[in-house]
Amino acid sequence: MADTRYAAHGSRRRLSSGTRLLGGLAFAIAAACLLPMVAVALAALTGGTDTLAHLLETVLPGYAATTLLLVALVAAGTFAVGVGAAWLVTMTRFPGVRLLEIALVLPLAFPAYVLAYAYTFVLDHPGVVQTTLRQVTGWGPRDYWFPEIRSTEGAAVMLILVLYPYVYLLARAAFLQQSASAFLAARALGTGPWVAFWRVSLPMARPAIAGGVLLAVMETIADFGTVAYFGVQTFATGIYTSWFSMADRAAAAQLALCLLGFALLLAVAERTQRGKARYYQSGRRHAALPAGELKGWQAAGAFTLCAVPVVLGFVLPVVILVQMGLESEQNLLSRRYVGFIRNSLTLAGTAAVVTVTAAICVGFFQRLRPGRRSDGAAYLARLGYAVPGGVIAVGLIVPFAAFDNALDAWMRAQFGLSTGLLITGSIWLLIAAYMVRFLAAALGAYEGGQSMVHANMDAAARSLGQGPLGTLRRIHLPILTPSLMTALLIVFVDVMKELPATLIMRPFNFDTLAVQAYRLASDERLEGAAVPSLVILAMGLLPVILICRQVGRGR
């Protein structure tokens, strides 16, 4: 009896110790995610009102107007393309529909700035389209009108083509999960299929569609590469210009605070609409929505509408980039490019492992101790996805640069030694920025897999004397291996594509494929930019292939 009581007491002691360790790690991770936002707010508020007044008189209204216009265009475009394509492949049957329902996800592999490089090469004034037009017609440069690719509207088109899959995936899943009862009831009352769609199916899918559109909007306000290359003045480009070109840290912090407020407002809006909207299926049995067979011009029209986003968002850019890469003088196997690839893989691999480990700590602690504290830590950990990379970069550099400078001054005064910048400009601070930015994606993948681990498994592990860490290592991690691998892959590819934080925070002479592509494109060496862009695209295809497999099994 004494031995049994001791074993039970030891088990409780191990449980308490493991829980305290996980709790400490979870709260530390949440604090790290909150730090950039707090630092940006403090730096902006202590920067003085003169800078803010100057911004209000000069660039701030233009930044706000352009950002809002870009957001409105992308929101409308991703809604129209994503919902329209999801409805057609779900509710109709026409030749090629099974192929298209998978192919519609492929543009998600492209960073928007890579798409911008490809289309600028073809559609700009010296590009093949306008050059051919002038040769055929004999027109001069000022004798005709051609849409300007380097514009706010052009940037919006690039972003729509790569972001509509977010809306498409969520809308398609929502349509597949709907029961046919309400739709058939509307048809029985004399409404046509399109009227029933607008009045019944679309409102029932509104939470999922709104979540997809808001996700696309948050990616839009975080975008830097596309708008910077097109010369579109948004908050994201303003932060970078203030930080590097003008060396005005206060202005950069205040612009970052404006962008942070807008991003958090969108995050709260998404959370609110998801929390309040509830749609329930009537009846006990789930009947799938009926799919209509299309023939003739209707089938051709549906095929064209679904194929156009795939062609413009994936097929044509790949063809253009391959042609550009073959015409360039860039050698992917040279020592210089091997260095770019090595740097990119080092950052992406390390950031993926750190981020997924952080997601495990936060997610498993929330499972062990459900309540306000663990839920609050998980909520703070997710906020980073709503914060643009440039804001996170400013929010981390400001406090750590102050710490490095204070430490260096103290060491000089006390010992006559200079420590330099120990943290600022290091790889580890950049990895911390990636963790803050992409922790929400890793948490989502982890929690999706964690739902498969029944609570009885935890109870059985405790009854066998396992503490929290033993339960995690021996029960949860083996079951969650597919979800964790998915999370690793998602974060890995997101880091490979990430540009603003990398540009601002990368160590000296430590360039990545994304930085090299941006630098070559900024110098108008688009053929050269195609080579690193193709490598980034190849990496981006990995998670998209996984998503395509899920889409294929989705019916």
Beta strands, then each sheet from edge to edge (+ up, - down):
strand 1: 92-93
strand 2: 292-293
sheet 1: 1+ 2+
end
